[in-house]
Amino acid sequence: MNKSILFGAVGFLLAGTAAAQGDDCSTATAIGTTGTFAFDSTANTTSGFDGGALCGFGSDTINQDVFYQWTAPAAGDYQIDTETSTFDTKLSVHSGVGCAATCVDYDDDGGAGLQSLIVITGVNMGDTFLIQAGGFGTNAGMGVVNISPWIDPCAAPDALEDNDTIGTASLIASSGTIAGLTVSDTDPDFYEVMVMPGEIVTVDHTVSAGFLDFRVYDAAGNYYRNETFDFRWHNTTAAATSFIFEPWNTSTTAPCADYDLILSVTTDAGCAMDDTFEDNDTCATASPITAGSYPGLMVGLGDRDFYSAVIPAGQTLDVDLSGFAVDVDFEIRDVTCAGGPVDTEFDDFEIANPGPGSITVVFEALIDPSLTQATCTAYQLDVAFTVDPCFMPMDDTFEDNDTCLTAASLGAGLNAGLFVSDSDPDFFSIAIPANQILTFDHTVTSSGFLDFDIYDASCTLLDTEFGDFDYPGGPAGTTIIVEIIRTSTGSTCDTYDLDISFNPDPCAGFPDDAFEDNDDCATATPVSDGTYAGLAITENDKDHYSFCVADGATVACDILFTDAIADLDFFLRDAAAVECGTGNGTNELADGFSVSDNESLTWTNTTGADLNVVLEVNMFAPGTQGCTNYDLVIAGANTCGGTGTTFCDPNTPNSSGLSTTLSGTLGTGVESGLRLDASNGVPSEFGYFLVSAGFADPGTVISNGEFCLLDGTNPFGRYNFGTTTNSIGAFDAAGDFQNLVGTGTSNGGYGYDVATNLPPSVGTTIMSGETWNFQLWHRDTPAGAGTSTFSNGLSITFP
């Protein structure tokens, strides 16, 4: 048979492809008021528009998005949200018109629950914004965009406004309570306090809403420190001085904080502040310190101590604290003294230098700022440098095996006294004989932990094992490369032993079941309700099964197995999900993964539409062997409004990013009684239905899809001529296939009523009890000139 006849010229022209209104940034629906604007995104495409890559890019792309071109009806601030939408939404707002608009803001779950919310301020009358709404992940459905005026709940100023900058800080001249203050992200507060020599100012606060921390600055406005509680400022100089502090709202739920400030002044009772390292009061004047003991040091509220230490490569700085009357903390600083502390230590601490050169660190001693009475204390520092035993690699007998390409050959037996460090990795090449299984055991003789990455002989990563493992050689044998992965945090190296052995593989020659090869979503086996006994699975050979679940229906699945032989898991996924067939536990509809015999899952379809799903079964971990048999029990499959069993489902996605979906309904009373419907197609593209007594799954790759009615035995026919046998049509803007007026038995419109007479190339007529297989072919020119593709197949047994 000449297969090219399937794609012959058709004697009419169809309009070119065009994006539906609101389905693209170039066709945004124009609006110019506030209010609620409803949409249905189930048939929309995913544009990928990001307004300059700032509003949702990469994994943040908005799924099946809709666009509105909004012109602000008045000056003011506005809230744009998706509240009351029926699915998990995402939202972006862009300034400007059409596809030239640029990102203003992007949100996922800023509204109630899984809804989105964006506030734009300072809008002028007539300003234009492109609003982009859609779904998270693969979500789509009935949604709304709400646009309403926004009133800042934190806009009311307090009595000390306008103190929004360091330069306009409000001067607090005396102790006491200042009540009724408000701070927000858009309305900061700054205060300046004058402190006389020897005075200690304590800043307390109470908060009725939100949470406050404080940023503290010196009189010149230079950043000094952060305070997460109430704090004090001690003037140890001989002159009056001032400091500035900024309360800031740290609540993640309250947009602003209402608070009172309580300032009190006490007089320093006197501390002998200066020690032998003075004046080391700032990061810039840090005193160099070396190994040794330093007693009699003094630190006060206004007299901090800074020290710098040079740590040689491969050594660790140990600082021990003793002899203090009140708590002393440490802040570790960048040696450039830029910004705030990079770490805080509340007791003795260590800093390691892994090399290759020496490093300088600065650390600051200070009284715990949460203390309200103590003004100073004596303390002692004991400083030591210890050599990192892991710094210099200790070569073992397999060196230099530091890369996958230089992996050392490892055979059966015990290999003791091996060494691995962060700077000296280990790779081993292991040849596993045919029909043998590798047992890889290890013992860490230091105090660390090891994991293992497994590569093939070409250094492509295959798997990661988090402990000892087994690996089959297969019928032809194989070579793997194992990388030793350190997971210890207390040191930078480990010593370990490896014990390698080979044993007969109990899974050698383990037979496939009748459903193979169903190793991924593309080759998933169509199934219906029932029990499928004696299925086979191995450690590296997943199984996939496909069926349809109607909107509102519930499917229940069980896999029956013995966990001691092998631990099986299974996942139910949307057949169109990008995670389908990947084997990971991400975005599944339901799953089962206990550590006991058997697994069960149930799932109710609440998506608002029938959904093709795939059930993936895999082996999480072998028990006594890396293969096993199991039974699959399904109830509630193929409950969709359509009829029959699908194959090649889903087919290769078309240029819209979706797979064209074929479904059928028996009992129409017209001709054969079967109505065929197609959805998720490419708008404006034409096509027609095909029929054959046989099918092949997988099918033959033709153009951009899989033709699944070529089984090598049965002919196929095309419903593209005559009257009742003419199904020629085109997809509408929603991606639904519409027969042309004057064709088919339904005289145009959605759905094709299949004639009793079959096309001449097939011959005969459809009889009761016969099974016939159908598929839709259609053009897909957005994917390339002359490109076409296919729907899934549908097998129908006629009553």
N, C-alpha and C positions, 0 to 999 in steps of 0.2 A: 504493500500500500504506500502511496506517495503522501507522506504526512504533510507536505507543504500545502495541500489543498485546504487544510484547516484555516490558513491565514490568507486566503485569496481576497481580492478586492471586493468591496461591497458597493453596490450601485447607488449610494447616496452619501451626502456629506453631513457631518454634525458640527455644531458650533464648537469653537476652541475652548480649552479648559480655562475657567475663571474662578477666582476665590469667591466664596459666598459672602454676602454682606456681613461684616463684623468678624469674619474668620481670619483676617490678615490686617497688618498695620496699614495697608494701603486701602482697605475697604471698611474702615472703622465706621460704626453707626454714630451719626452726629446727634448729640444731645446738648441742651443749653439751659437746663434747669436743675434744681435739686429734686430728690425723690428716689424711688425704687425702680430699678430697671432689670427685668427678668430675662434670663437667657437659658438655652438648652445647649450644652456643649458636647452632647454624646456623638454628634456627627461631625464635629469640628476637627480640623487638623491641628498639629502642633507646629507653630510658626518658627520657634527658636529665637524670636526677636528679644533683644535685651537692652535696647536703648543705650548702647555703648558699653556693654559688658559689665555694667554695675548693678543692673536690676535682674538678678536671677540668671546665672550662667552655669554651664556644665551640668552638674547634678541638680541645680536649682531651676532648670528650665521649666516654664509653666506648661503643663500638659493640656492639649486640646483647648487652646486659649481663645477668648473672644475679646474684641476691641471696641471701645467707645471713644469718640472724639468729643471731649466736653469743653464747652466754653463757659467760663464763670459768669453767672448772671449778676454778681455784685461783688464789691470788694469785701475781704474778710478772711477768716480762717475756715477750713472745711475738713470734715471727716469723710473718708471714703472707705467702705467696708463691704464684706460679703455675708453679714449676719443673716441667718435663716436659710442659707444655701443648704442643699441636701447632701453635700459631699465635702471632703477635705480640700480646701481651696488654697490658692496662692494669688497674690495681687501685686501689681507694679503700677506706678504712676510716672509718666514721662512728660517733660515740659516741651511743648511745641506741637507740630502738626504731622500726622502720618508717620511714615517710616523714618523721617528725619528727626523725630522727637528724641530727647535725651533723658536719661534716668534721673528721677527725683528721689524715689524711695521704693523699696521692695519689702514685702512682708509675707510670712507663711502663717503662723499661728498667733498673731498679735491680738486677735479678737477673742470672742468667747469660744471655748473649745478648740475646734480645728478650723475656725474661720479666721479671716485676715482683716487687718485694719491699718490704715495709714492716715496721718494728719498732715495737711499742708497748710502753712501759715503765710501771711503777707500776700495773699492773692489779690490782684487787681481785677476790676470789672473788665471782661473781655479777654483775660488771659486764657490760653488754650492748653489743654492737657490731654495726652493719650492715655487712657485707662485700659490696662491689660489684666484680665481675670481668667482663671482656669483652675486646674487641679494639681494636687500634690501627687507625685508618682504617676500612676496610671488612672487616677480618679477623674471622672467627668460626670455630668448629669445636669439636673435642674438647679440653677443658681440665680443669685441676684447680686447686683451692684447697688449699694445704697450711698447716696451723696447727701450730706446734711451740713448745716453750719456747725462749727465747733467752737465751744467756749472753754478757754483754758481754766481748769479748776484751781489753778495755782496763781492766777493773774493778780489777785488782790494784793497790793503792796502793804508792808507793815510801816510802823511809825518811823523807822530809821532809814527808809529809802530816800534817795537812790544811792545805795552803797554796793554797786554791782561789780566794782573793780578794786584792785589794791590801791589805786590812786584816789578812789573816792570812799575809802574805808571810814566807817562811822567811829568817831572817837568816844570811848567809854572812859569817863573821867573819875569814876568812883566805884566802890564795891556796892553790891546790891543785886536785885533781881530785875531783869528786863523781860516782860511778858508779852505774849501775842506776836511772836516773830514767825515769819514764813520764808522758806527757801525752796527753790526748785531748780531743775536743770536749766531752765530758761531765765531764772531770776536769782543769781547767786548773791550771797551776803559776805561782806568783809568788815572786820572790826579791828580798831587799833586801841591798844591799852598802854598807858604810860606807867612805868614801874620805877620807884625810887630806889636808891642804893640800899641793899640789904633786904628789900621787900620780896615776898613770894606771892604771886597772884595765882589763885586756884580758879580754874574755869570749870564750873559744873553746868549741867543742862538737864532738862526734862523734855520729853517728846510726847505729844498727844497723837501724832500720826507720823509714819515713816521711821527712819533710823538715821542717826547722825554720826559721822566721823568728822575729823578736823584736819585741815592743812595749816601748818604754822610757818610764818615767814618772819625774817628779821625786819628791823625798822626800814631798811632800804628796799624791802619787797623781795629779798632773795629767799627761795625755798629753804626751810630748815628741817622739818620732819613731818611725818603723819602721826596722828593720834587717833586711836580707835575707841578711846574712852574719854572721860573728863581728864584734864591735864593741868600742869602747873608751869609757871615761868618764874625763874629765880634770877634776880639782878645781883650778880656778884661783883659788879664794877663799882667805881667810886662816883659815877655820874648817873643821872636819871637817863633811862633808856626806854624804848617802846618796842612792842612786838605786834604783829598782825596775825589774826587767825581767820580762817574761812570754814564755817560749817558747810558740809555737803551731804546731800541725801543719798544714802546707800541702799534704800529700799528698792526691791525689784518689782514691787506691786503698787506702792503709793507714788504718784507723780510728784508729790511735794511733801515737805515736812513742816508741821506746826510745832514750835518749840519755845521754851523760856531759857534764858541765860542767867546763871547765878555766879557772880564774881565776888570773891572774898580775898582780903589782903592780910597777910601775916608778916611778922618780922623775923628774919633769920636769926636764930639764937647764937649763931656763930659756929663756923667750921674752919679748921685749918686746912684750906683747900689745896694749896700748892704742894706738889710732891716733886721728886727729882726729875720728872719728865716734863714739867711745865715749861713753856706754855704750849700744850698740845690740845687746844680746845676746839680745833677745826680739822676737817679732813685734810686741808692744805698744809697744816702744821703738824701732821701725824709724826709721832716719835718712832724712829727705827728701833726695832726690838729683835733680839736674837735669843738663842736657847739660854735658859737659866731661870732662876727664881727671883721675883720682884715683890718683896713685901712692902708694906707701908704706903701703898698707893691710895690716893683720895679722889673721889668723884662726887659731884654735887648736882643739884637740879639745874643750875645754870653754868656748870663747869664740867663739861663732858671731857672724856679722855680718848684720844685717837692714837692708834699705833699702826705701823706698817711693818710687814715681815716679808722677806724674800724666801720663797720655797724652791729649793733646787728640784730639777727634774727627777721624778721617781721617788720623791719624798713626801711625807705628810706632816703638816703643821698640827701639833697638839697643844691646845691652850686649856689649862685647868684653872679654875677659879676657887679661891678659898678666903677665909678671914673677913667676911663681910657681915655687917650687922643687919642690913636690909638688902632686899633682892637687887642684884646687878644683872642687867641683860647686855647682850652684844648685838650690834648691827654690822653686817659685812658690807663694805662699800666697794664700788668700782674704783680702781686705782686712779682714774682720772678725776675722781670726786664729782662726776657728773650725775645729776638726778638724785634720787633717794636711795635707800638701802636695797641691795640685791638679795639679802637674806637676813633673817633675825634668829638669833640663838639665845635661849633662856638659861643656859648653863654652860658647862664645858663643851668645847667643840673641836672638830677636826676639819682640815681642808687639805685634800690630796691634789698633787700635781702630777698628772700622768705623763708630762713631757710634751714635746721633746726638749724644750728649753725651760729655764727658770721662770717663775711668775712672781709678781709682787701683789700682795693683798693688803687692804686697809680694814681694820676693824675698830669699832667704837664701843667703849664701856659707858653705860648710862644706868642711872637708877630706874627701876621699873616705874614707868610713868603712871601706873594705876595707883601707886601709893600716895596717900594724901597728907602724911605727917612728916616723913623723913625728908631731910634736905641734903644730907651728905652721908657718906660712909667710907670707912677704910676697907681695903681689899688687897689680896695678893694674887699675882699671876705667876703660874709656872708654865714655861714655854719649852717645848721640846720638838725635835724633828726626828721622825722615824723613817727608815728606808722601806719602800714598798718592795716586798719580796717578788712581786710580779713584774717589776719594771724591766729587768733584764731577762729576755726569753731564755728558758732552760730547754735547749734542744733535746728532743727524744730521738729514738733510732729511726723515725720515719721522716725527719726533716730533710729537705725543705718541701713540705706539702701544704703551703699556705694558700693556694688557689685551687679552683676546680680543675684547671688545666694541668696542675702539677700534683694531682691527687696521688697518694701513695697506695700501692696495691696491698690489700689486706686479705689474708686467707683464714681458714678455720683455725681456731685455737685461742688461747688467752694471751693478750698483749698488755702487759702491766707497765705501770710507771709512765704513762703518757702525760704530756703537758700541753695545755692550751691557755692562751691569754687574749685580752682584748686587742693586743698588737701582734699576736702570733696565732692565727686561726689554723685549724686542722681539717684536711679533706682526705677521705679514703675511698679508693675504688675497689668494689667487691664484685667479682664475677659469680653469678648464681647459676649453677648447673641446671640443665633442662629437667623439668618435673621435680625439682628440689625447692625447698623453701628455706630462706635465710632466717635464722634467729639471731637477733642483734641485742645483746645484753651489755649493760655497763654498770660500773661502780665508781662513784666519785670518792676518791680517797682524801680530798680536802673537804671543806664544808659547803661546797657550792651545789649548783643544779645545772644539768645539761639537757638540751633538746637537740633535735636533729632535723636538718633539711635534706631531702632526698632529691637528687638530680639524675637525669638519664646520662648516657655516655657523651652526649653533646652539650652537657651542662645546662639543660633546660629544667627548671624546677618542676618536680612532680608532686611533692607532698611535704608536709611538716609533721614530725612525730614528737610528742611531748613525753617521751620515755622510751623504754625498750619496745621493740617492734619486731614483727615478722614480715617478710616480703617474698612473694612467689617468683620463681624463675620462669614459669610458663613452659609451654611445650618445647620452645626452642632455646631456653636459657636467656639470661639477660645480664647486663652489667649496670650497676647503679653506683652513684657517687654520693657519699654521705658526708655532710659538713657538720662539725661539732659546734653547737650553738650554746654559748654561755648565757645563763639567765640569772646568775648570782648578782647581788647588789652590794655585798659586804666586802668584796675584793675584786681584783682585776684579772685573776687567773684561777685555774683549777688543775688539779692532778687527778687522773682517772685510769681505770682499766677497762679494756674492751674484751668481751668473750664472744667469738663468732663461731657459729655451727650451722651445718646444713643437714636437713632431714628430708625424707620423701614427702612430697606435697600431697596431702590427702585430697586435694582438689584437682590433681592432674587428671585430665580426661573427663572432668565433671561436665555432664551433658547440658547443652542449652535446652530451654523449653521451646514450645511451638511459637511463642510470641516474639522470639528474637528475630531481627536485631532491633530492639526498642530502647536504645541506649541514651537517647536524648529526646527533647520535646518534638523535634521535627519528625522523628520516627516512632512517636508514641502509638501504641496499639489501641484502636477503638474498642471499647468494652461497654457492656450494658449491665443491668442488675444480674446478680448471681454469684456463685462460688466458683473460683478458678483454682483448682487444686494442683499441687505438685510443681509450682513454678520454681525456677532456678535463679540464683543470684550469686555473684562472687564479689570479692572485696573491691575489684576495680571495674565492675560491670553493672551499672545501675539499670533499673527497669522503669519504663514510663508507660502510662495508660491514659487514654483520652476519653472524655464523655462530656455531655452538656447538662447543666443544672438550670432549671427554669427559674425565672424571677419568683421569689417567695418560697421556693422548694428547698428541702433539706436533704443532703446526701450524707450517708453514714458509710464509712469504710473501715475494714479491719484487715490486718495482716497477722497470720497465725504462724508462729515459729518458736523454736527453742533457743532462748537467749544464751545458754551455756555453749551452744555450738557457734552462734554468731549473733551479734546485737544488730537488729535492723531498725531503721527509722523510716518514716515516710512524710511527704509534704504535699499538700494540695495547693496548686497555683493557677492563677489566670494563665491560660494558654498563650496569651499575647505578652505576658510580663517579661521584661528583660532578664529577670532572674531564673526564668523557667529553664530547667536542665542544667543549671550551674552547680547543683549539689549543696548550695549554702542554705542557711536558715534565715533568709532575708525576705520580707514582704510576702510570706506565704499566706494563703487564706486560712489554713488550719494545718496542724501537724501532730505527730505522735512520736515521742522519743524518750521513753522510759528506759530503765535498765533491768527490765523483767521480761518474761515471756509475753509475746503478742503486743500489738499497738492498735489503738483505735482513734478515730477522729470523726467529728461531725461538723458540717458547715451549712448555714442557711444563707441563701443568695438574697441579699438585700440591696443589690446594686441598681435595681430598677429595670433590668433587662436580662434576658437569657444570657448565660455565660458559658463559653467553652473552657474547660479546665483540664489540667494534666495532673495526674497522681504520680509522684516520683517516689520510688522505693530504693533505698541504698543501704549499704552495710556500714554502720558507724564504726564497728570494731569487730574483728574476728574473735571467737572464743577458742574452742578446740580446733577450729579450722577456718579457712577464709572463704568458704562456700557453704551454701545450705539451700534447702528447699523450703518453700512457704506456701500458704494458701491465701488467696485474696478474696474477700467478701465485700460486695458492693450492694447498697440499697439506696435508691433515689437517683440513679444516673439516667441520663437521656430523658429527663422529664420535661424538656423544653416543648414549646408549642408545636415545633416541627415533628417530623416523623422520620424513622429510619436510623441507619447507623452511618456515622461519618467516617471518612478515611482521608489520608493526606491532609490531616487537620491539626493545626492550621497550615495552610499553604504559605509559600514565601510572601512576606509583606509586599504590598504594592507601593507606588510612589507616595501615597498618603501616609505611609508608616503603619498601616493596618493590613490585616489579611482579609481578602474578600471572603465573605461568609455566605455559604449556600445552606438553605434550610427548606423543608417541605412540610406540607400539611395534606393528609388524606381525608377524603370524605366531602369534597366540594360539590359532588354531584354533576360535574361537568366533564365530559369525555372520560378519561381514565380515572378521574376523581382525585388526581394529585395536582396540587398547586406548588410551584417552585418560586422561592423568593431569594433575592441576593441583596446583601447590604455591605457596608464598609468598603465600597468601591471608590473609584476615582471619578469625581464629578465631571460630567460631559463626555466621558469615554464610552464608546459603544461596544456591544458584545452580543453573544447568543449562547443558548444552552446546548450541551452535548449529551449523548446517551450511548451506553454499551452494555452488553450482558456481562462483561467482566471488568475487573479493575486491577491495578497494581499499586502497592503502597510499600516503599516509596515509588513515585512515578518517574517519568522521563523528564529531565530538565529541558525545557523549550523556552527560548527567549528569557523572560524574567520570572518564570514560575515552573511548577511541576504539572505535567500532563499525566493524569493517573488512570485513563481509560484504555491505555495501550497495554494489554496483557499478553500479546503475542499470539492470541488465538481468536478472540472475538473482534468483529469489526465495530467501529463506532460511527455514529451519525450525527449530523448537525441540524438543529431546528432553525434553519435560516432560509426557508423558501416556502412557497405556497401560502395558505391562509392559516389553517389550524396548526400546521407544523412550523409556523414562523414565529420565532421568539426574539427577533432582533429588537434591541432597545438600547437605552443609554442610562447612565447613572445621573440622578438629580443632584442638586447642591448638597443634600444631606448624605450622599453616597448610596442611595437606594435605587435599585435597578427598575426602570420604567419601560414597559413595552411600548413601541410606537403605535399610534392609532392605525387600525387596519391590519394589525398583525396579531397572531395568537388567537386563542379561543375567547380571551377576555376583552378583545377589542381595545387594547391599550390600557395603561395604568400599571400600578404596582402588582407584580405577581404574574406568572405565566401558568395557565391551565394546560397541563400536558395532554396532548391528543392521544387517542387510543391507537391510531396508526403511527407506526414508527417511521423514521426517515428511510428513504429507499435503500441507502447503503447498508442499513441493518435489516430491512424487510420485516414482514409479519406485523402482528399487532400485539399490544400488551394484553396478556391473559391473566385471570385470577390465579394466584399461587406462584406467579413468576417473580423473580427478583431482577430489577434493572438498576443500573448505576448512572448517576448524573453528575455533570460538572459544568461550570460556566467559564467560557473563554471571553476575555475582553482586552481591548487596547489599553496601553499605559504609556502614552507619549511623553508625560512629564519625566519619565525615567530614561527617555532617549527616543529619538525618531524611529518609528517602526517597532517599538517595544510592546510586548503584550504579556499577559499573565493569566492565571487561573484562580478560581475559587477552590475551596476544599471539595472533596467528593461526597456524594450522598447515595447510600445504597437503600433501595426501597423494595420491600416485598408487598405486592399488591393483593388485597383481600379478595 
